[in-house]
């Protein structure tokens, strides 16, 4: 019995430590931090928490640039600003007309062709936009980190027959594999870290300067982040991919393929103890709703400021640039000390209760053995 007291601290440690070990998994706050470090600004673009203007701002800019063009009708930058403002307010035909007018003033500019291709895409005229993207790429293939290249491939992926096949006859199941094929690789599994990050940066650029909540862009982003198969963990970001897929399915309720992809990608997200896919998806959706609410509240504040500047006759461009110096960051993910979901809070309470009960049980057993040992010694005959 003398060995029991020496083992007792080890038993207590086991009861206290095991629940903490059970909480540690590959699907936690640290995992998301690592993914965000590899793909900076991605969560911000997925949720919409980044510096962007309101529709009212672009309506103000249309009037401002039209007035400036009256005084300086050959100001090419004003043509670009005006065309983008038309596009942002849904007036795609006017945006195209403005760029064609600029082309007449000075032909052969990269910015003109890049804008024209984008405006045609936004208007749904994919075939009309592709030649202008080719012209932009011919002038400057590396502009915007090669964004036009991925824009061209995205349009081809969307308009082409699906599923496509690569030269070896394998199915192209997603945008990542299509990009790999266009890069002369067998599949996205062969992507290097630089390849994947370059493609992600291209899609993020389209989201930032186009429509961040476009289901097509979000699904393409998810495909690139998901990794495809089982790539080295330092090259993919499955949790971010699931967020992108979930937003695609929310932005377009008919986009069932995106939700199915979210289910598929989190199958590879390890948890300990193991959880069914439905439970993991439910937790992920709860977290994503919280992140979206945070982003929407932040943007609503920005929106109100722009409305106030316009109403008061101030220059919203100047005020915006003066106030918003740095890009915002998404905060409050599950696992972040600033936020615990009801599910995580329940788990933490259960672990705490289990730890207390375990410690109490071990103490009771240990005290029982100590008491019995003392009682036996007191009843045993004293040696002469």
Residue pairs with C-beta under 8 A, 6 or more apart in sequence:
1 369
1 372
1 373
1 376
4 366
4 369
4 370
4 373
5 366
5 370
8 362
8 366
11 362
11 366
12 359
12 362
12 363
15 355
15 358
15 359
15 361
15 362
16 355
16 358
16 359
19 351
19 354
19 355
20 351
21 272
22 272
22 273
22 351
23 347
23 351
24 272
25 270
25 271
25 272
26 269
26 270
26 271
26 272
27 239
27 266
27 269
27 270
27 271
27 280
28 334
28 335
29 333
29 334
29 335
29 336
30 335
31 239
32 43
32 239
32 240
32 333
32 335
35 42
35 225
35 237
35 238
35 239
35 240
36 42
36 43
36 237
36 240
38 193
38 197
38 234
38 235
38 237
39 197
39 200
39 225
39 237
39 240
41 50
41 204
41 327
42 200
42 204
42 221
42 225
42 237
42 240
43 240
43 243
43 291
43 330
44 50
44 295
44 327
44 328
44 329
44 330
45 204
45 207
45 208
45 212
46 212
46 218
46 221
46 240
46 243
46 244
46 247
47 243
47 247
47 291
47 292
47 294
47 295
47 330
48 212
48 213
48 292
48 295
48 296
48 299
49 294
49 295
49 298
49 299
49 328
49 329
49 330
50 208
50 212
50 327
50 328
51 302
51 324
51 327
51 328
52 208
52 212
52 299
52 302
53 88
53 306
53 320
54 302
54 303
54 306
54 307
55 88
55 89
56 303
56 306
56 307
56 310
57 306
57 310
57 316
57 320
58 84
58 85
58 88
58 89
59 85
59 89
60 310
60 316
61 81
61 82
61 85
61 317
62 82
62 85
62 86
62 89
65 78
65 81
65 82
65 85
66 82
68 75
68 78
69 75
69 78
69 79
69 82
72 78
74 105
76 102
76 105
76 106
76 109
79 98
79 99
79 101
79 102
79 105
80 102
80 111
80 112
80 115
82 98
83 94
83 95
83 96
83 98
83 99
83 102
83 115
83 119
84 95
84 115
86 92
86 94
86 95
86 98
87 95
87 118
87 119
87 122
92 119
92 120
92 122
92 123
93 123
95 115
95 119
95 122
96 116
96 119
96 120
96 123
99 112
99 115
99 116
99 119
100 116
102 109
102 112
103 109
103 112
103 116
108 139
109 139
110 136
110 139
110 140
110 143
113 132
113 133
113 135
113 136
113 139
114 132
114 133
114 136
114 143
114 144
114 148
116 129
116 132
117 129
117 130
117 131
117 132
117 133
117 136
117 148
117 151
118 129
118 151
118 210
119 129
120 126
120 128
120 129
120 132
121 129
121 151
121 155
122 210
122 211
126 155
126 158
126 159
127 159
129 155
130 152
130 155
130 156
133 148
133 151
133 152
133 155
134 152
136 143
136 148
137 148
137 149
137 152
141 148
141 149
144 202
144 205
145 198
145 201
145 202
145 205
146 198
146 202
147 201
147 202
147 205
147 206
149 202
150 179
150 199
150 202
150 203
150 206
151 202
151 206
153 175
153 178
153 179
153 182
154 175
154 203
154 206
154 216
154 217
154 220
156 178
156 182
157 164
157 175
157 178
157 220
158 216
162 172
163 171
163 172
163 173
164 171
164 172
164 178
164 181
165 171
165 172
166 172
166 177
166 180
166 181
166 186
166 187
167 181
168 186
170 186
170 187
172 178
172 181
174 188
174 223
174 226
174 228
174 261
175 219
175 220
175 223
175 224
176 188
176 191
176 196
176 199
176 223
176 224
176 226
176 227
176 228
177 187
177 188
177 223
177 228
179 188
179 199
179 224
180 186
180 187
180 188
180 189
180 190
180 191
180 195
181 187
183 195
185 191
185 195
187 228
187 229
188 196
188 223
188 224
188 227
188 228
188 229
188 231
189 227
189 228
189 229
189 230
189 231
191 199
191 228
191 231
191 235
192 235
193 234
193 235
196 224
196 227
196 235
196 236
199 224
200 221
200 224
200 225
203 217
203 220
203 221
203 224
204 221
206 217
207 214
207 217
207 218
207 221
210 217
211 217
213 247
213 251
214 251
215 248
215 249
215 251
215 252
215 255
215 258
216 248
218 244
218 245
218 247
218 248
218 251
218 258
219 244
219 245
219 248
219 255
219 257
219 258
219 261
221 241
221 244
222 241
222 242
222 244
222 245
222 248
222 258
222 261
222 262
222 265
223 241
223 261
224 241
225 236
225 237
225 238
225 240
225 241
225 244
226 236
226 238
226 241
226 261
226 265
227 235
227 236
227 237
227 238
227 241
230 268
238 265
238 266
238 268
238 269
239 266
239 269
239 284
241 261
241 262
241 265
242 262
242 265
242 266
242 269
242 281
242 284
243 284
243 288
243 291
245 258
245 259
245 261
245 262
245 265
246 258
246 259
246 262
246 284
246 285
246 288
247 288
247 292
248 255
248 258
249 255
249 256
249 258
249 259
249 262
252 258
262 281
262 284
263 277
263 281
266 277
266 280
266 281
266 284
267 277
269 280
271 280
283 334
283 341
283 343
286 341
286 342
286 343
287 333
287 334
287 341
290 332
290 339
290 341
291 330
291 332
291 333
294 330
294 331
294 332
295 330
298 328
302 324
305 319
305 320
305 323
306 316
306 320
309 315
309 316
309 319
309 320
310 316
331 338
331 339
332 338
332 339
333 339
334 340
334 341
334 344
335 344
340 348
